[in-house]
Amino acid sequence: SLSRFANNAGASLERAAEVTKILTDGTKAVGVRLASGDEVFASKIIATTDPKMTFLDLVGEEACNASSPTLVAQTKEWQWESASLFNVHFALSERPQYELGLTDPDVDRSLIKIMGIESVDELMTHIRTVKEGGFSLAGSATTFTDYDPMQAPIDVQPGAAVACFETLAPYENQDGDWDEISEGYVKRVREMWSEYAPNLRDATVVRHYVNHPKAIEAKLPNMKRGSIKHGAYLPTQMLSNRPNPDCSSYRTPIENLYVGGASVWPGGMVLLGGGYNVAAVVAEDLGLERWWSEPDYVVEARKKGLVG
Ligand SMILES: Cc1cc2nc3c(=O)[nH]c(=O)nc-3n(C[C@H](O)[C@H](O)[C@H](O)COP(=O)(O)OP(=O)(O)OC[C@H]3O[C@@H](n4cnc5c(N)ncnc54)[C@H](O)[C@@H]3O)c2cc1C
């Protein structure tokens, strides 16, 4: 696992340790304060939180202004995503059997099954509805246990499956409070899903787990307004503008403070690019030889001139 890899390279990890302050001395970052009150000092600090949290909450405006006349103003312009996600995970007594899969085996083999959208127009309507604050019953389903059988160990319940349905969703929902309306949506999702996989109608739902935009925000404080990429993909927040022109090289105007994570280029999703890039920059600033080799796809991209 990632943590074992880090331990083997000499790192120690503190889990569930909330950082409440990035400590500075003049124009330099020198450490962090934890919610426990403990202070940890370091020669280099990498923040993978969103820019508003990193600079406005953790560093603080006064300390930012000591290093840059533009950092605070740029950070205040940061925009969250205009839509988030709603998903429901079902632990099922049996695997969803898609009717279409009986005649087309590729349907059964596909990772993601898209339901409720049959045309580009319907897709555009779906997106528009969500952006206007409505819930639109269309999305995608994946049977996780097809790829990770450990999620439903056969010695516990043979034939059982874990599957998830996911759709775009608004943070502010016209239908009401997310906590109150989510279970109604779960029922509607199951009804629609059963039209495509009829055995779901009678399958036993052993347990289900719902995620909605406000639950995402509560669980992951960087995903403000359910922004799963820590901030919108807008021309003003991409390439050398992500998270802002002062910090897009992964260095920040505050000496020894670096940024990584979804709010830096190349952005969010499970790309790992922000972490990979900032690690190289910190190694360079520490005068260290990189002890890792580039993944094949980066080497290929470099050959094609796609990576600088
Ligand atoms: C429901 C859902 C479904 C998704 N589906 C997909 C998908 O299918 N494919 C895909 O590519 N991406 C998906 N994403 C997006 C993807 O998970 C994120 O873009 C990605 O996790 C961002 O990685 P990160 O490390 O930058 O930030 P995060 O994963 O948000 O990690 C940041 C960490 O920092 C911690 N933290 C925050 N503040 C502090 C603090 N003050 N002190 C200490 N720790 C702190 C948080 O608890 C969190 O653990 C999904 C996200 C969600 C919520």
The ligand as an SDF file (V2000), in Angstrom:
LIG
                    3D

 53 58  0  0  0  0  0  0  0  0999 V2000
  -18.3500   10.6350   -4.2340 C   0  0  0  0  0  0  0  0  0  0  0  0
  -17.1110   10.9020   -5.0510 C   0  0  0  0  0  0  0  0  0  0  0  0
  -16.8950   10.1770   -6.2130 C   0  0  0  0  0  0  0  0  0  0  0  0
  -15.7540   10.4220   -6.9790 C   0  0  0  0  0  0  0  0  0  0  0  0
  -15.5600    9.6680   -8.1050 N   0  0  0  0  0  0  0  0  0  0  0  0
  -14.4160    9.8090   -8.7910 C   0  0  0  0  0  0  0  0  0  0  0  0
  -14.1410    8.9550   -9.9010 C   0  0  0  0  0  0  0  0  0  0  0  0
  -14.9320    8.0730  -10.2410 O   0  0  0  0  0  0  0  0  0  0  0  0
  -12.9820    9.1240  -10.5700 N   0  0  0  0  0  0  0  0  0  0  0  0
  -12.0760   10.0710  -10.2090 C   0  0  0  0  0  0  0  0  0  0  0  0
  -11.0280   10.1620  -10.8380 O   0  0  0  0  0  0  0  0  0  0  0  0
  -12.3110   10.9070   -9.1560 N   0  0  0  0  0  0  0  0  0  0  0  0
  -13.4450   10.8000   -8.4460 C   0  0  0  0  0  0  0  0  0  0  0  0
  -13.6920   11.6290   -7.3850 N   0  0  0  0  0  0  0  0  0  0  0  0
  -12.7730   12.7690   -7.1540 C   0  0  0  0  0  0  0  0  0  0  0  0
  -11.5110   12.3850   -6.4180 C   0  0  0  0  0  0  0  0  0  0  0  0
  -11.8310   11.5730   -5.2990 O   0  0  0  0  0  0  0  0  0  0  0  0
  -10.7920   13.6740   -5.9400 C   0  0  0  0  0  0  0  0  0  0  0  0
  -10.5910   14.5570   -7.0210 O   0  0  0  0  0  0  0  0  0  0  0  0
   -9.4600   13.3040   -5.2930 C   0  0  0  0  0  0  0  0  0  0  0  0
   -9.7020   12.5290   -4.1250 O   0  0  0  0  0  0  0  0  0  0  0  0
   -8.6570   14.5350   -4.9020 C   0  0  0  0  0  0  0  0  0  0  0  0
   -7.4900   14.0640   -4.2510 O   0  0  0  0  0  0  0  0  0  0  0  0
   -6.6860   14.9700   -3.2280 P   0  0  0  0  0  0  0  0  0  0  0  0
   -5.6660   14.0930   -2.5880 O   0  0  0  0  0  0  0  0  0  0  0  0
   -6.2190   16.2050   -3.9040 O   0  0  0  0  0  0  0  0  0  0  0  0
   -7.7440   15.4560   -2.1470 O   0  0  0  0  0  0  0  0  0  0  0  0
   -8.6500   14.6470   -1.1310 P   0  0  0  0  0  0  0  0  0  0  0  0
   -8.8960   13.2530   -1.5940 O   0  0  0  0  0  0  0  0  0  0  0  0
   -9.8310   15.5430   -0.8480 O   0  0  0  0  0  0  0  0  0  0  0  0
   -7.7400   14.5610    0.1520 O   0  0  0  0  0  0  0  0  0  0  0  0
   -7.4960   15.6900    0.9670 C   0  0  0  0  0  0  0  0  0  0  0  0
   -7.3000   15.1670    2.3730 C   0  0  0  0  0  0  0  0  0  0  0  0
   -6.9290   16.2390    3.2210 O   0  0  0  0  0  0  0  0  0  0  0  0
   -7.6270   16.0830    4.4390 C   0  0  0  0  0  0  0  0  0  0  0  0
   -7.7070   17.4000    5.0830 N   0  0  0  0  0  0  0  0  0  0  0  0
   -8.4810   18.4570    4.7440 C   0  0  0  0  0  0  0  0  0  0  0  0
   -8.2690   19.4720    5.5790 N   0  0  0  0  0  0  0  0  0  0  0  0
   -7.3210   19.0630    6.4480 C   0  0  0  0  0  0  0  0  0  0  0  0
   -6.6740   19.6780    7.5570 C   0  0  0  0  0  0  0  0  0  0  0  0
   -6.9350   20.9250    7.9350 N   0  0  0  0  0  0  0  0  0  0  0  0
   -5.7590   18.9460    8.2470 N   0  0  0  0  0  0  0  0  0  0  0  0
   -5.4440   17.6770    7.8780 C   0  0  0  0  0  0  0  0  0  0  0  0
   -6.0280   17.0440    6.8280 N   0  0  0  0  0  0  0  0  0  0  0  0
   -6.9480   17.7400    6.1360 C   0  0  0  0  0  0  0  0  0  0  0  0
   -8.9800   15.5440    4.0350 C   0  0  0  0  0  0  0  0  0  0  0  0
   -9.6210   14.9120    5.1370 O   0  0  0  0  0  0  0  0  0  0  0  0
   -8.5790   14.5580    2.9450 C   0  0  0  0  0  0  0  0  0  0  0  0
   -8.2730   13.2960    3.4740 O   0  0  0  0  0  0  0  0  0  0  0  0
  -14.8150   11.4180   -6.5820 C   0  0  0  0  0  0  0  0  0  0  0  0
  -15.0390   12.1310   -5.4030 C   0  0  0  0  0  0  0  0  0  0  0  0
  -16.1700   11.8840   -4.6420 C   0  0  0  0  0  0  0  0  0  0  0  0
  -16.3860   12.6570   -3.3690 C   0  0  0  0  0  0  0  0  0  0  0  0
  1  2  1  0
  2  3  1  0
  2 52  2  0
  3  4  2  0
  4  5  1  0
  4 50  1  0
  5  6  2  0
  6  7  1  0
  6 13  1  0
  7  8  2  0
  7  9  1  0
  9 10  1  0
 10 11  2  0
 10 12  1  0
 12 13  2  0
 13 14  1  0
 14 15  1  0
 14 50  1  0
 15 16  1  0
 16 17  1  0
 16 18  1  0
 18 19  1  0
 18 20  1  0
 20 21  1  0
 20 22  1  0
 22 23  1  0
 23 24  1  0
 24 25  2  0
 24 26  1  0
 24 27  1  0
 27 28  1  0
 28 29  2  0
 28 30  1  0
 28 31  1  0
 31 32  1  0
 32 33  1  0
 33 34  1  0
 33 48  1  0
 34 35  1  0
 35 36  1  0
 35 46  1  0
 36 37  1  0
 36 45  1  0
 37 38  2  0
 38 39  1  0
 39 40  1  0
 39 45  2  0
 40 41  1  0
 40 42  2  0
 42 43  1  0
 43 44  2  0
 44 45  1  0
 46 47  1  0
 46 48  1  0
 48 49  1  0
 50 51  2  0
 51 52  1  0
 52 53  1  0
M  END
$$$$
